[in-house]
């Protein structure tokens, strides 16, 4: 187990992202959702991440129910604040926001101190818990002023009160996360899709700043929403169709991986885990089989010759860290 910054909160090197069991894009049945979380536990995963945003609370309810049979001290759970859920009778579904659930609630952006506390209280009720271990400010891209002026201090107070063990921010960009690392006392940042085999935007400033400040990084989006899991025409990159240039790069990487007897999935996960700032790699899964595959790929040694060939062909910058014996 690794630890988040100076907080002491433990996380498994491979983590479970629960957005998918909140019916991300398509429906996942109750039994399948339970079996997916159960498979994560069986594979040794002990860090689980969710958010109110994921399925209008469905992800939190399902994750809490699935983990209820396990001793609370044996796992770490994180949720997020910044989008409060308010009941609505507008009807329809939530697919416009990416989730195949009825639109029973609407999201209200709120990074105020009161909003943070109200959101966390509602999350605890959905999870069926009296505490969570980690709370992130969720996607404050367009709400920076309120997030830094009100949201972050509220999290800091919750941490000082012992309500949560670690605090941070989770985003799909590296620039503002770097500001959190440098200008606040966060324990961890969750960076999605900006440190992968195809996108190393986080390398320039975020990751060095995290190492310097003793802040942990949790990396999400290791497969860039699909392209690095299964590169083929029509594959998605950051949830839209992959540009031809990126598809070509991914296919070339896959060819090299095939030659070295590994999968591109294994290489993608190993790459994310290799940086010294990274405490955990967060993967989403729709089924028990997907969880088992991710765990198997994460445990697969990636030969040094693979990284060497990526560098020699210009597919990976030579300064990118890769473990001598990746796993």
C-alpha positions in Angstrom: 0.0 0.0 0.0 1.1 3.5 -0.8 0.3 6.7 1.3 -1.3 9.9 0.1 1.2 12.7 0.7 1.7 13.3 4.4 -1.8 12.2 5.4 -1.0 8.6 6.0 -4.1 7.5 4.1 -3.3 4.2 2.4 -4.1 3.4 -1.2 -3.6 0.3 -3.3 -1.3 0.9 -6.4 -4.3 -0.1 -8.6 -7.6 1.6 -7.7 -11.2 1.2 -8.8 -13.0 4.1 -10.4 -16.8 3.7 -9.9 -18.1 6.1 -12.6 -18.9 3.2 -14.9 -21.1 1.4 -12.3 -23.0 4.7 -12.2 -24.2 3.8 -15.7 -21.6 5.8 -17.6 -23.0 6.0 -21.2 -24.9 2.7 -21.0 -26.8 0.8 -18.2 -25.1 -1.6 -15.9 -27.4 -3.9 -13.9 -27.4 -4.0 -10.1 -26.0 -7.6 -10.0 -23.3 -6.8 -12.5 -22.3 -3.6 -10.6 -22.0 -5.6 -7.4 -20.0 -8.4 -9.1 -17.6 -5.8 -10.6 -16.8 -4.3 -7.2 -16.5 -7.8 -5.7 -14.0 -8.7 -8.4 -12.0 -5.6 -7.6 -11.8 -6.7 -4.0 -10.8 -10.2 -4.9 -8.0 -8.8 -7.0 -6.6 -7.0 -4.0 -7.9 -3.5 -4.9 -8.5 -1.5 -1.7 -8.9 2.0 -3.0 -12.3 3.0 -4.5 -13.2 6.3 -6.0 -16.7 7.7 -6.7 -18.6 11.1 -7.0 -22.2 12.4 -6.8 -21.8 13.3 -10.5 -21.6 9.7 -11.5 -25.1 8.6 -12.3 -26.7 11.3 -10.1 -25.6 9.4 -7.0 -26.1 5.9 -8.3 -22.4 5.2 -8.3 -22.1 6.1 -4.6 -25.2 4.1 -3.6 -23.9 1.0 -5.5 -20.3 1.3 -4.2 -21.4 1.7 -0.6 -23.7 -1.3 -0.8 -21.1 -3.5 -2.4 -18.4 -2.6 0.2 -20.7 -2.9 3.2 -19.8 -6.5 3.7 -16.1 -5.7 4.2 -14.5 -4.3 7.4 -14.4 -0.5 7.1 -10.7 -0.2 8.1 -9.6 -2.5 5.2 -10.4 -0.1 2.4 -10.0 3.5 1.4 -12.9 5.4 -0.3 -12.9 8.8 -1.9 -15.7 11.0 -3.2 -15.9 14.5 -4.6 -17.6 17.9 -3.9 -18.5 20.8 -6.2 -21.7 19.5 -7.8 -24.6 19.3 -5.4 -27.6 17.2 -6.4 -31.1 18.8 -6.2 -34.3 17.0 -6.9 -36.1 17.8 -10.1 -39.3 16.7 -11.8 -38.1 17.6 -15.3 -38.3 13.9 -16.3 -36.3 12.3 -19.1 -32.8 10.9 -18.7 -29.3 12.1 -17.9 -27.6 11.0 -21.1 -26.7 14.6 -22.0 -24.3 14.5 -19.0 -23.1 11.0 -19.9 -25.2 8.7 -17.6 -28.0 6.3 -18.5 -30.1 7.1 -15.5 -33.4 8.9 -15.0 -33.0 12.7 -14.5 -34.4 12.7 -11.0 -31.9 15.3 -9.9 -30.0 18.3 -11.4 -26.4 19.2 -10.7 -25.7 22.6 -9.1 -22.2 23.8 -9.2 -21.3 24.9 -5.7 -17.8 25.2 -4.3 -18.9 27.3 -1.3 -18.0 26.2 2.2 -21.7 25.4 2.9 -22.0 23.6 -0.4 -18.9 21.4 0.3 -20.4 20.3 3.7 -23.9 19.7 2.3 -22.5 17.7 -0.6 -20.3 15.6 1.6 -23.2 14.9 4.0 -25.4 13.8 1.1 -22.6 11.5 -0.2 -22.2 9.9 3.2 -25.9 9.1 3.3 -25.8 7.6 -0.2 -22.7 5.6 0.6 -24.1 4.5 4.0 -20.9 5.5 5.8 -20.1 7.9 8.6 -16.9 9.0 7.0 -14.8 8.9 3.8 -11.1 8.9 3.6 -10.4 11.3 0.8 -12.5 14.2 -0.6 -11.6 16.0 -3.9 -12.8 19.3 -5.3 -14.4 18.0 -8.6 -13.7 19.8 -11.9 -13.4 23.3 -10.6 -12.2 24.5 -14.1 -14.7 27.3 -14.4 -15.0 28.0 -10.7 -11.4 28.6 -9.7 -12.1 31.7 -7.6 -14.7 30.1 -5.4 -12.8 26.7 -5.3 -9.7 28.4 -3.9 -11.4 31.0 -1.8 -14.1 28.9 -0.2 -14.0 25.2 -1.3 -10.4 24.4 -0.4 -10.5 26.1 3.0 -13.7 24.1 3.8 -11.8 20.9 3.0 -8.9 22.0 5.0 -11.2 22.5 8.0 -12.8 19.1 7.5 -9.4 17.5 7.5 -8.3 19.4 10.7 -11.5 18.3 12.4 -10.7 14.7 11.5 -13.8 14.3 9.3 -11.7 13.3 6.4 -8.1 12.0 6.2 -6.9 13.5 3.0 -8.0 16.3 0.7 -7.3 17.3 -2.9 -8.7 18.2 -6.3 -9.6 16.0 -9.3 -9.6 17.3 -12.9 -9.0 16.5 -16.5 -6.3 19.2 -16.8 -2.8 19.6 -15.3 -2.5 23.4 -15.1 -4.9 24.1 -12.3 -3.9 21.0 -10.4 -0.3 22.4 -10.4 -1.7 25.5 -8.8 -3.4 23.4 -6.1 -0.1 21.6 -5.5 2.0 24.8 -5.2 -0.5 27.2 -3.5 -2.3 25.0 -1.0 -1.7 22.1 1.4 -3.5 19.4 -0.5 -2.4 15.8 0.1 -3.3 14.5 -3.3 -4.5 15.4 -6.8 -6.4 13.2 -9.2 -5.2 13.8 -12.8 -7.3 12.2 -15.4 -6.0 11.6 -18.9 -3.1 14.0 -18.8 -0.3 11.5 -18.0 -0.6 8.6 -20.4 1.4 7.0 -23.2 -0.3 9.5 -25.6 -0.6 12.6 -23.5 2.2 13.7 -21.1 0.8 17.2 -20.3 1.3 16.6 -16.6 5.0 15.9 -17.0 6.1 19.5 -17.5 5.0 21.1 -14.2 2.5 19.0 -12.2 4.4 15.9 -11.5 7.7 17.7 -10.7 5.8 20.1 -8.4 4.1 17.1 -6.7 7.4 15.4 -6.0 8.9 18.7 -4.7 6.0 19.3 -2.4 5.4 15.8 -1.2 1.9 15.6 -2.8 0.7 12.4 -4.2 -0.9 12.0 -7.6 -3.6 9.5 -8.5 -3.6 9.0 -12.3 -6.9 8.3 -14.0 -7.7 7.7 -17.7 -4.7 5.5 -18.4 -6.3 4.3 -21.6 -7.5 7.8 -22.7 -11.1 6.5 -22.7 -10.3 3.6 -24.9 -7.7 4.2 -27.6 -4.8 2.7 -25.5 -7.0 -0.3 -24.5 -8.0 -1.2 -28.0 -6.5 0.9 -30.8 -8.6 0.6 -33.9 -10.5 2.8 -36.4 -13.3 4.4 -34.5 -11.7 4.1 -31.1 -12.2 7.0 -28.7 -9.6 9.4 -27.2 -10.9 11.5 -24.3 -14.4 10.4 -25.2 -14.5 11.5 -28.8 -13.3 9.8 -31.9 -9.5 9.6 -31.9 -7.7 11.8 -34.5 -5.9 9.9 -37.2 -2.4 10.9 -35.9 -3.1 9.6 -32.4 -4.6 6.4 -33.8 -1.5 5.8 -35.9 0.7 6.4 -32.8 -1.3 4.0 -30.7 -1.3 1.3 -33.4 2.5 1.6 -33.7 2.8 1.2 -30.0 0.6 -1.8 -30.1 2.8 -3.4 -32.8 5.9 -2.9 -30.6 4.1 -4.3 -27.6 3.1 -7.4 -29.6 6.7 -7.9 -30.6 7.7 -7.9 -26.9 5.0 -10.3 -25.9 2.9 -7.9 -23.9 -0.4 -6.0 -24.4 -0.6 -2.2 -24.9 -2.9 -2.2 -21.9 -0.1 -3.5 -19.7 2.3 -0.9 -21.0 -0.2 1.9 -20.5 -0.8 1.0 -16.9 2.9 0.5 -16.2 3.8 3.8 -17.7 1.3 5.7 -15.4 2.6 3.8 -12.3 6.2 4.4 -13.0 6.5 8.1 -12.0 7.6 8.7 -8.4 4.8 11.1 -7.8 2.1 8.5 -8.6 0.6 6.7 -5.7 -2.2 4.9 -7.5 -3.6 4.3 -11.0 -7.4 4.5 -11.2 -9.2 2.3 -13.7 -12.9 2.0 -14.4 -14.5 -1.3 -15.2 -18.0 -2.4 -16.4 -17.7 -6.0 -15.4 -15.9 -8.5 -13.3 -14.0 -9.7 -16.4 -12.8 -6.2 -17.1 -11.5 -5.8 -13.5 -9.7 -9.1 -13.7 -8.1 -8.1 -17.0 -6.9 -4.8 -15.6 -5.4 -6.5 -12.6 -3.7 -9.0 -14.7 -2.3 -6.4 -17.1 -1.2 -4.2 -14.1 0.8 -7.2 -12.7 2.4 -8.0 -16.0 6.2 -7.2 -16.2 7.0 -4.9 -19.1 10.4 -5.6 -20.6 13.0 -2.8 -20.5 13.5 -3.4 -24.3 9.9 -2.3 -24.9 10.6 1.1 -23.4 13.9 1.4 -25.2 12.2 0.7 -28.5 9.5 3.3 -27.8 12.2 5.8 -27.2 14.3 4.8 -30.2 11.2 5.2 -32.5 10.3 8.6 -31.0 7.0 7.3 -29.6 8.0 8.2 -26.1 10.3 11.0 -25.0 13.6 9.7 -23.5 13.1 11.7 -20.3 9.9 9.9 -19.4 10.5 7.7 -16.4 10.0 4.0 -16.9 10.8 1.4 -14.2 13.7 -0.9 -14.8 11.5 -3.8 -14.1 8.0 -2.3 -14.7 5.0 -4.0 -13.2 
